[in-house]
């Protein structure tokens, strides 16, 4: 009887956490573990190969065709379907390795799991890597941070990047994939980008994401904040205000050559770039700063030119000029004849986690949870998928 009584309570303690877990979190967890990354978009052709045996599955007919490991196959788009050699297949194909752990190669670059190639609306090819979230993160991490950084900084980046993926699944659904492999999502390099240290950081944080009130957060991040991160509403017009995306003081990111920057640009070049975006300026006379946010970043600029005046959001101006030219909106200006000198601090939009700040915090002894709580206050780290 006593054994039965003890067994009953053991079962209760096992079941209670399941019964008491927040229903909103469980309901919002994403059941799919396979994501679709657009690695090539709207191309006429692509090469595919494998180091071991692999196959193509015609998704229109269900037919499986084995392909030789020693061959490189040219995939071509046609009006009738996808051409491999002399044979025309359906408009959608999937390529799989026949050996566990072996990667496929697209234009010589290695990719985990499967490759899907489909004709798009322009009858060109979209090439999509279908793989698990963790495998995808292996190919993202070195494109965002250095493998030489402290493991705690790498773990922080892994959780941030995983949260970004899970939050943005389906972003490019109309194109047939979830995320791109470029800076419009997160830069993804496939197997060529993997490193043992960054992959270890992914493994050590497997399934962990950042949440706020049971929902995945918008895990914005940037290279270097220049000493103070920014409130999201000062960067993107119409963006919802969240307490976890407010600016914080960051004294941790100074140890980088990116901390200070300057650039001298001809007024003619500024005019040309703005006109390419449809602003219709003629002969810029001067540019004036109209205001700054609490972090010191420029909020609006007024551009005086031959035809009149243009008021423009500083974050928009930065993107028009190019984010590698005007590295942040934390800048001052100096007019020098027909040129304007910009000099400032930081690199990026300034919202969310400062990557070089995370590195600096880790070097001072902070763990990845402390780092994430600092840059995303009032949030939690939770297991989203196992």
Secondary structure, 3 states (H helix, E strand, C coil): CHHHHHHHHHHHHHHHHHHHCCHHHHHHCCCCCEEEEEEEEEECEEEEEECCCEEEEECCCCCEEEECCCCCEEEEECCCCEEECCEEECCEEEEEECCCCCCEEECCEEECCEEEEEECCCCCEEEEEEEEHHHHHHCCHHHHCCCCCCHHHHHHHHHHHHHHHHHCCCCCHHHCCCEECCCCCCCCCHHHHCCHHHHHHHHHCCCEEEEECCEECCCCEECECCCECECHHHCCCCCCCCHHHCCCECCCCCCCCCCEEEEEEEHHHHHHHHHHCCCCCCCEEEEEEEEECCCCCEEEEEEEECCEEEEEEHHHHHHHHCCCCCCCCCEEEEEECCEEEEEEECECCCECEEHHHHHHHHHCCCCHHHHHHHHCCCCEEEECCC
